[in-house]
Amino acid sequence: MADNLHLNVIAEGVETEEQRRFLLDHGCVNYQGYLFSRPLVLEDFEALIKYGLSPPEYGSY
């Protein structure tokens, strides 16, 4: 339905590669969840964006 309405959709709560693959196979290419990162405090998010670090390399979870 979102595609027919030309809407971008973000799937939330993606925790496994299997879930990501299912979404991708069904046309969803935007997702977020623990598969990619735990919630980050602002400083850790900024470092991730600025330096391209993956969350396990630093952080205050």
N, C-alpha and C positions, 0 to 999 in steps of 0.2 A: 504494500500500500504506500509506504513512504517513497519508494522509487517512482511510482505513478504520480505522486504529488511533488516530486523533485525536492524531497526533504533529505537532509543528512541525518543519519541516526547513529548514535553511539551506544553500543551494547555495554552495560555495566556488569561487574561481578565476574568477569572472565578469569577463571582460576587454573584451567588446564589447557594444554595444547590441543586436546581433543575438542574442547569447547570452541577454541579459536578456529580450528579447522572447520568445524560444523558451520560456524557463522560465515567464514570465508566462502565455503561451498554454497552458501545460500545468499551470497551477494553482499554480506555485511563486511565492510573493510575498516570500520572504526570501532575500537573497543578499548575498554580499560578494566583494570582489576589486578589482583595479586599476581597473576601470571607475569605482569610487567614490572610491578613495584608495589611495595606496601605504601600506605599513606606516609607522606613526608612532611616534616616541618619546613617552613618557608626557606630557611637557610640551606637545607639539603636539596630542596627542589631547585633553587637558584644555582647551586653547584652542579647539579645534574645537567641543567641547561647550558651553563657556561663552559664546563669542562668535559661534558660527555661521560661522566663517571656513572657506573652502574651502582644502584643503591647498596649492594652488599659491601662495596669498597669503602664506605664511609657512613656516617649518619648517626642520628640519635633517634632511634625508633621508640 
